[in-house]
Amino acid sequence: MYEVYKFDNEWQVHTSYDGAYAGSFKEIMKFCMKEIRVPAYELEAAVATMEQNGHNAIHFGVNRTFIYSFTKYLKKQEN
């Protein structure tokens, strides 16, 4: 399973296999295509759907296909 998140100007990709990575949109998209081998057309459809629905997260299945977009909330730290 793979998920991509957008929090403000930072993008993150989380994998159930290799942990998490953060960077710019361009860096994360390159990482997804080169390291995880998500096809560019899947990324394009996923980001378009995410933006169209006002979401900030994308879920990809184990076959690296776009499944759905959703809203991811950050947990607030209590002091």
Buried (B, 14 or more C-beta within 10 A) or exposed (E): EBBBBBEEEEBBBBBEEEEEBBBEEEEBBEBBBEEBEBEEEBBEBBBEBBEEEEBBBBBBEEEBEBBBBBEBEEEEEEE
